[in-house]
């Protein structure tokens, strides 16, 4: 123990000798069983590298956090043993456990409303149901409601990729280094385990509790309304989705619905057009599924803001949204190479029958199709890709422009960290460039083709932002 009362990890001079002695004894036992004894452990210097650098990350945790971080103990045990693939798995387990805990302490219903699609949402009610979400949905949902930052999401998405394809969670022959492990530990600690909630996120939590527990007046709603102006577009979309989820829940009290009735018109002023259209599609899905009670509540929700015009003229939009959401769920699963083709075929069949794509689902459809075409970064789903190319070849100019600009979408930008996804994005540009004739859009296309920086950071490039802004202004 040092002078300030902290006990620090010390890499003793005989640490390497002890590890080598243990390693030799263990490998002797393995050899006696006739099992492989080569390439089992990471080299001792790499293990020492972890313990020389681990203090800075771990000492950002308070005593209570450390006391409850069982998987971090397993992470260190695996790192000391030279099983870095297992160490990464334990680090991810600790991170996922912490995100789940934070979600439950925040507002699990609001989280479910913003973490997954409508069909899966029906199966999510209690805190215990959070284990039904896969890791991709969990971190995306946590990002959506502000529990992790944009940068944190991107880093965690990368660690999730490495955990899936370079850890003990999946057969592989990848070699991890000590510095990589420490860097990922620091990311998980900084972006999840020790990250305090922002003031906006805390205020949203308090507002949701207020809506559910207290009776608001029109005057209360006027006083709350200025808060909505300070929200980002994503926060606004997520909050109105939360309002919709509460309002259409058949177990919600009349008082809570009345509270939303008072607040919704003020929030609706800040809601973007695409999000507004999604509520019309949601109503259409309830009608298509013969969920009459929910359909009535969804229509009431739209009537509050004179939004009945957002209801689609036909139910095709609802069918397409369900199909693309099912495809994305399959794609984001570890077994996607087996489950994805059936959903890809179903979507291709539906689009072929639909004729013109309903405007209400255009953005969701195009960005979703881009995501699956880019792959998960590890490999191409060969039985699905022909359907994706077929659908991309059917894009209109407007849809091609949405696909071209998809690098500005947070989830797509995160995919572009990986070399295979970068390659597929360039292939996508080749498929759609012939569909674009607008001079302003062609100027952006040229800028993309000549861009020399990292593709995942292209959306942050000031020159690219100016070109996109000019293009949108010209195209309207």
C-alpha positions in Angstrom: 0.0 0.0 0.0 1.4 3.4 -0.9 1.3 6.7 0.9 -2.1 7.8 -0.4 -3.7 4.6 0.8 -4.2 3.0 -2.6 -3.1 -0.6 -3.3 -1.6 -0.7 -6.7 -0.9 -3.6 -9.0 2.9 -4.3 -9.0 4.6 -6.3 -11.7 7.3 -8.0 -9.6 10.8 -8.7 -11.0 10.1 -12.5 -10.7 6.7 -12.2 -12.4 7.9 -13.5 -15.7 9.8 -16.4 -14.0 6.6 -17.4 -12.1 4.5 -17.3 -15.2 7.0 -19.4 -17.2 7.2 -22.0 -14.4 3.4 -22.3 -14.3 3.2 -22.4 -18.1 5.8 -25.1 -18.4 4.0 -27.3 -15.8 0.6 -26.8 -17.4 1.9 -27.6 -20.9 3.5 -30.7 -19.6 0.1 -31.9 -18.3 -1.5 -31.0 -21.6 1.1 -32.9 -23.5 0.6 -36.0 -21.4 -3.0 -36.0 -22.5 -1.9 -35.8 -26.1 -3.5 -32.4 -26.6 -1.9 -29.5 -28.5 0.7 -27.6 -26.5 1.7 -24.9 -29.1 0.2 -21.4 -29.4 -1.9 -21.8 -26.2 -0.6 -18.8 -24.3 0.3 -15.2 -25.3 3.9 -14.5 -24.7 4.9 -13.4 -21.2 6.1 -9.9 -22.2 2.6 -9.2 -23.6 1.0 -10.2 -20.3 3.4 -8.0 -18.4 2.4 -5.2 -20.7 -1.2 -5.4 -19.5 -0.3 -5.2 -15.8 2.2 -2.3 -16.4 -0.6 -0.2 -17.9 -3.8 -1.4 -16.2 -3.7 0.9 -13.1 -4.8 4.1 -14.9 -8.0 2.4 -16.2 -9.0 0.6 -13.0 -8.4 3.5 -10.7 -11.1 5.5 -12.5 -13.5 3.1 -10.8 -14.8 3.9 -7.3 -14.6 1.3 -4.5 -18.2 0.1 -5.0 -17.7 -0.3 -8.7 -14.6 -2.3 -8.3 -16.1 -4.5 -5.6 -18.9 -5.5 -7.9 -16.9 -6.0 -11.1 -16.5 -9.8 -11.0 -15.8 -10.0 -14.7 -12.9 -7.6 -14.4 -11.3 -10.0 -12.0 -11.7 -12.8 -14.5 -10.4 -10.4 -17.2 -7.1 -10.0 -15.2 -6.9 -13.7 -14.4 -7.2 -14.6 -18.1 -4.7 -11.9 -19.0 -2.2 -13.2 -16.4 -2.7 -16.7 -17.8 -1.9 -15.6 -21.3 -5.5 -16.3 -22.5 -6.1 -12.9 -24.1 -9.1 -14.2 -26.2 -10.8 -15.2 -22.9 -9.8 -11.9 -21.3 -11.6 -10.0 -24.1 -14.7 -12.1 -23.6 -14.7 -11.3 -19.8 -14.2 -7.6 -20.5 -17.2 -7.6 -22.8 -19.3 -9.5 -20.3 -18.5 -6.8 -17.7 -19.5 -4.0 -20.1 -22.7 -5.7 -21.2 -23.7 -6.3 -17.5 -23.1 -2.6 -16.7 -25.1 -1.4 -19.6 -28.0 -3.6 -18.6 -27.8 -2.4 -15.1 -27.9 1.3 -16.2 -30.8 0.7 -18.5 -32.8 -0.9 -15.8 -32.0 1.9 -13.3 -33.0 4.5 -16.0 -36.3 3.6 -17.6 -36.5 0.1 -19.1 -39.7 0.8 -21.0 -38.3 3.9 -22.7 -35.2 1.9 -23.6 -37.2 -0.9 -25.2 -39.2 1.6 -27.2 -35.9 2.9 -28.7 -33.8 -0.2 -28.9 -35.6 -2.6 -31.2 -38.5 -2.9 -33.7 -42.2 -3.2 -33.0 -42.5 -6.9 -33.3 -39.7 -7.7 -30.9 -40.9 -4.9 -28.6 -44.1 -6.8 -27.9 -42.0 -9.5 -26.1 -40.2 -7.0 -23.9 -42.0 -5.8 -20.8 -40.0 -6.3 -17.6 -36.4 -5.7 -16.6 -35.7 -9.4 -16.8 -36.5 -9.3 -20.5 -33.4 -7.3 -21.3 -31.5 -10.5 -21.8 -33.7 -11.1 -24.9 -31.8 -8.3 -26.7 -28.6 -9.2 -28.5 -25.5 -7.1 -27.8 -25.8 -5.0 -31.0 -29.4 -4.0 -30.0 -28.3 -3.3 -26.4 -25.5 -0.9 -27.3 -27.5 0.8 -30.1 -30.4 1.3 -27.7 -28.1 2.6 -25.0 -26.7 5.1 -27.5 -30.2 6.0 -28.7 -31.3 7.1 -25.2 -28.0 8.8 -24.4 -26.5 6.3 -21.9 -23.4 6.2 -24.1 -21.9 8.9 -26.3 -21.5 8.8 -30.1 -17.7 8.2 -29.8 -18.4 5.6 -27.1 -20.8 3.8 -29.3 -18.3 3.7 -32.2 -15.5 2.3 -29.9 -17.9 -0.3 -28.3 -19.1 -1.4 -31.7 -15.5 -2.1 -32.6 -14.8 -4.0 -29.4 -18.0 -6.0 -30.0 -16.7 -6.9 -33.4 -13.4 -8.0 -31.9 -15.2 -9.9 -29.2 -17.3 -11.7 -31.8 -14.5 -12.6 -34.1 -11.2 -12.5 -32.1 -12.2 -13.7 -28.6 -12.9 -17.0 -27.0 -16.6 -16.4 -28.0 -15.9 -17.7 -31.5 -13.3 -20.1 -33.0 -10.4 -18.1 -34.5 -6.7 -17.8 -34.8 -6.4 -14.1 -34.2 -3.5 -12.8 -32.0 -4.3 -10.0 -29.5 -1.7 -7.8 -27.9 -1.4 -6.5 -24.3 -1.8 -2.9 -25.4 -5.0 -3.7 -27.3 -6.4 -5.3 -24.2 -5.5 -2.3 -22.0 -6.9 0.1 -24.6 -10.2 -1.8 -24.7 -10.4 -1.9 -20.9 -9.9 1.8 -20.8 -12.6 2.4 -23.4 -15.1 0.2 -21.5 -14.3 1.9 -18.2 -14.4 5.5 -19.6 -17.4 5.1 -21.9 -19.6 2.8 -19.8 -18.6 1.6 -16.4 -17.5 5.0 -14.9 -19.4 7.3 -17.2 -21.8 9.7 -15.4 -25.1 10.5 -17.0 -25.4 13.8 -18.9 -27.7 16.5 -17.5 -30.1 16.1 -20.5 -30.3 12.4 -20.0 -31.1 12.9 -16.3 -33.8 15.5 -17.2 -35.4 13.1 -19.7 -35.5 10.4 -17.0 -37.2 12.8 -14.6 -39.7 13.9 -17.2 -40.7 10.3 -18.0 -41.2 9.7 -14.3 -43.2 12.9 -13.9 -45.5 11.9 -16.8 -46.2 8.5 -15.3 -46.5 9.4 -11.7 -48.0 12.9 -11.5 -50.9 14.9 -13.0 -49.8 17.7 -15.2 -51.7 20.8 -16.2 -51.6 22.9 -19.4 -49.5 25.4 -17.5 -47.0 22.7 -16.5 -46.7 21.7 -20.1 -45.9 25.3 -21.1 -43.2 25.4 -18.5 -41.7 22.1 -19.7 -41.9 23.0 -23.4 -38.6 25.1 -23.5 -36.7 21.9 -22.5 -37.6 20.4 -25.9 -35.8 23.1 -27.8 -32.5 22.1 -26.3 -32.7 18.5 -27.4 -30.7 17.2 -30.4 -32.7 15.7 -33.3 -31.9 12.2 -32.2 -33.0 13.0 -28.6 -36.2 14.5 -29.9 -36.9 11.4 -32.1 -36.2 9.1 -29.2 -38.4 11.0 -26.7 -41.4 11.2 -29.1 -41.0 7.4 -29.7 -41.0 7.0 -25.9 -44.2 9.1 -25.7 -45.8 6.9 -28.4 -44.8 3.7 -26.6 -46.3 4.9 -23.4 -49.4 6.3 -25.0 -50.2 3.1 -27.0 -49.5 0.7 -24.1 -52.9 -0.6 -23.1 -51.8 -0.6 -19.5 -51.1 3.1 -19.4 -53.5 5.2 -17.2 -55.8 7.9 -18.6 -53.9 10.4 -16.5 -50.6 9.6 -18.1 -52.2 9.8 -21.6 -53.6 13.2 -20.7 -50.1 14.3 -19.6 -48.7 13.3 -23.0 -51.7 15.0 -24.7 -50.6 18.3 -23.1 -46.9 17.9 -23.9 -46.9 16.3 -27.3 -47.8 19.4 -29.4 -44.8 21.2 -28.0 -42.4 18.3 -28.7 -43.9 17.6 -32.2 -42.7 21.0 -33.4 -39.1 19.7 -33.1 -39.7 16.3 -34.7 -38.3 15.7 -38.2 -40.4 14.6 -41.1 -39.1 11.0 -41.3 -39.9 10.4 -37.6 -43.4 11.8 -38.1 -44.0 9.4 -41.0 -42.9 6.5 -38.9 -45.9 6.9 -36.6 -48.2 6.7 -39.6 -46.5 3.4 -40.5 -46.8 2.2 -37.0 -50.6 2.8 -37.1 -50.7 0.9 -40.4 -48.9 -2.1 -38.8 -51.4 -2.3 -36.0 -54.2 -2.3 -38.6 -52.5 -5.0 -40.6 -52.0 -7.2 -37.5 -55.6 -6.6 -36.4 -54.4 -5.0 -33.1 -57.5 -2.8 -32.9 -56.9 -1.4 -29.4 -53.4 -0.3 -30.2 -54.5 1.0 -33.6 -57.1 3.2 -32.0 -54.5 4.6 -29.5 -52.0 5.2 -32.3 -54.6 7.1 -34.2 -55.4 9.2 -31.2 -51.7 10.0 -30.8 -51.6 11.3 -34.3 -54.9 13.2 -33.9 -53.4 15.2 -31.0 -51.0 16.9 -33.5 -53.2 16.8 -36.6 -50.9 14.1 -38.0 -53.5 11.7 -39.5 -52.1 12.7 -43.0 -49.0 10.6 -42.1 -51.1 7.4 -42.2 -50.1 5.6 -45.4 -52.7 5.2 -48.2 -52.1 1.5 -48.2 -50.6 -1.1 -45.8 -47.6 -1.8 -48.0 -45.3 0.6 -46.1 -46.0 -1.4 -42.9 -45.2 -4.7 -44.5 -41.9 -3.3 -45.9 -40.9 -1.9 -42.6 -41.5 -5.2 -40.9 -39.5 -7.0 -43.6 -36.5 -4.7 -43.3 -36.5 -4.9 -39.5 -36.6 -8.7 -39.6 -33.7 -8.7 -42.1 -31.6 -6.3 -39.9 -32.3 -8.4 -36.8 -31.0 -11.5 -38.6 -28.0 -9.6 -40.0 -26.9 -8.4 -36.6 -27.0 -11.9 -35.1 -23.8 -14.0 -34.9 -25.6 -16.7 -37.0 -26.5 -14.2 -39.8 -24.9 -16.3 -42.6 -27.6 -18.9 -42.0 -30.6 -16.8 -41.1 -30.1 -13.8 -43.3 -30.9 -15.3 -46.8 -34.5 -16.1 -46.1 -35.3 -12.6 -45.0 -33.3 -11.1 -47.9 -35.4 -13.2 -50.3 -38.6 -12.1 -48.6 -37.7 -8.4 -48.8 -36.8 -8.7 -52.5 -40.1 -10.4 -53.2 -42.0 -7.7 -51.4 -40.3 -4.8 -53.1 -40.9 -6.5 -56.5 -44.6 -6.5 -55.7 -44.7 -3.0 -54.2 -43.8 -1.1 -57.3 -42.9 2.4 -56.1 -41.5 2.5 -52.6 -43.8 4.3 -50.1 -42.1 7.5 -49.0 -42.8 6.7 -45.4 -40.3 3.9 -45.3 -37.8 5.1 -47.9 -35.0 6.2 -45.6 -35.3 3.2 -43.3 -35.4 0.9 -46.3 -32.4 2.4 -48.1 -30.2 2.7 -45.0 -31.1 -0.8 -43.8 -30.2 -2.2 -47.2 -26.9 -0.4 -47.2 -26.1 -1.9 -43.7 -26.7 -5.4 -44.8 -24.8 -4.9 -48.1 -21.8 -3.6 -46.2 -21.7 -6.9 -44.3 -20.9 -7.3 -40.6 -17.2 -6.7 -41.3 -16.2 -10.4 -41.0 -17.6 -11.9 -44.2 -20.1 -11.7 -47.0 -23.4 -13.5 -46.7 -23.1 -14.9 -50.2 -26.6 -16.3 -50.5 -28.1 -12.9 -49.6 -25.9 -10.6 -51.6 -27.5 -11.2 -55.0 -30.8 -10.0 -53.5 -29.1 -6.8 -52.2 -27.6 -6.1 -55.5 -30.9 -6.6 -57.3 -32.6 -4.2 -54.9 -29.9 -1.6 -55.1 -30.1 -1.7 -58.9 -33.8 -0.7 -58.5 -33.0 2.5 -56.6 -34.4 5.8 -57.9 -32.1 8.8 -57.9 -33.6 9.9 -54.5 -32.9 6.5 -53.0 -29.4 6.4 -54.6 -28.6 9.8 -52.9 -29.8 8.5 -49.5 -27.5 5.5 -50.0 -24.6 7.7 -51.1 -25.0 9.8 -47.9 -25.5 6.9 -45.6 -21.9 7.4 -44.3 -23.4 10.3 -42.2 -25.7 7.9 -40.4 -24.0 6.9 -37.1 -24.6 3.2 -37.4 -23.2 3.1 -41.0 -20.2 5.2 -40.0 -19.4 2.7 -37.3 -19.4 -0.1 -39.9 -16.9 1.8 -42.0 -14.2 1.2 -39.4 -13.7 -2.3 -40.9 -11.8 -2.9 -44.1 -14.4 -5.2 -45.7 -17.2 -2.7 -45.0 -15.0 0.0 -46.6 -14.6 -2.1 -49.7 -18.3 -2.8 -49.9 -19.2 0.9 -49.6 -16.9 1.7 -52.5 -18.7 -1.1 -54.4 -22.0 0.4 -53.5 -20.9 3.8 -54.9 -20.0 2.0 -58.2 -23.5 0.5 -58.3 -25.4 3.7 -57.8 -23.3 6.4 -59.5 -25.1 5.9 -62.8 -28.4 6.7 -61.2 -27.3 10.2 -60.0 -27.6 13.1 -62.5 -28.1 16.1 -60.2 -25.0 18.3 -60.5 -25.0 19.0 -56.8 -25.2 15.3 -55.9 -22.5 14.5 -58.5 -20.2 16.9 -56.8 -20.6 15.1 -53.5 -20.2 11.8 -55.3 -16.8 13.0 -56.7 -15.8 14.2 -53.3 -16.5 10.7 -51.9 -14.6 8.9 -54.6 -11.5 11.2 -54.1 -11.7 11.2 -50.3 -8.4 9.9 -48.9 -9.1 9.9 -45.2 -10.7 7.1 -43.0 -14.2 6.5 -44.4 -15.6 6.2 -40.9 -14.6 9.8 -40.3 -15.8 11.2 -43.6 -19.1 12.5 -42.1 -17.0 14.7 -39.8 -15.0 16.3 -42.6 -15.8 20.0 -42.8 -15.4 20.2 -46.5 -17.7 17.2 -47.0 -20.3 18.8 -44.6 -20.3 22.0 -46.7 -20.9 20.1 -49.9 -23.7 18.0 -48.4 -25.3 21.1 -47.0 -25.1 22.9 -50.4 -26.5 19.8 -52.1 -29.5 19.5 -49.7 -30.3 23.2 -50.1 -30.3 22.9 -53.9 -32.3 19.6 -54.0 -34.7 20.8 -51.3 
